[in-house]
Amino acid sequence: MRKIIEFFKVFANVSGLKINYDKSQIMPLERIKYNYNKIVPECNFQWTEGPINSLGVVICHRTEDLIKLNYNKALKKMENILNI
């Protein structure tokens, strides 16, 4: 995590863009058996078991749920647009 944070800092210096950690969430891909906040205590990360939303895409652990939450929703939206 610390290496990732260092990368974000370098990216921010180069691009002028910064991550808003107060609005950001982290979803571990594997179950961590200890307190998440002990991983990087100096950062105020919001840990979640998911799902999370990133740029309109729902990200979760199960592939079946990814399809249901993203593809089917987009397909229905396109159908509604075409019906108009």
C-alpha positions, -999 to +999 in steps of 0.1 A: +000+000+000+028+024+008+043+019-027+009+026-043+006+058-022+041+068-034+031+062-070+000+084-065+021+112-051+045+110-081+015+109-104+000+140-086+033+159-090+035+152-127-002+156-137-014+181-111-043+157-102-047+144-067-067+116-052-094+127-027-088+101+000-119+112+019-140+101-011-120+070-020-127+035-010-105+004-010-119-031-016-095-059-008-096-087-034-089-113-007-102-114+028-077-098+052-079-114+086-069-084+106-078-048+110-076-030+077-067+003+093-034-012+106-022-016+070-016+021+064-027+039+096-014+073+085-040+074+057-077+078+062-088+051+038-124+039+037-123+001+035-152-018+022-162-053+013-178-039-018-193-034-042-177-001-052-185+023-080-157+037-102-166+059-131-201+044-134-188+008-133-197-014-103-168-035-091-174-065-069-159-099-061-182-122-081-181-123-119-218-131-121-226-100-101-203-079-124-224-089-154-257-084-136-248-050-122-230-036-153-238-053-186-275-059-179-280-024-167-262-009-198-282-032-221-315-021-206-305+016-209-296+011-246-329-007-252-348+022-236-329+047-258-336+027-289-373+024-280-376+062-279 
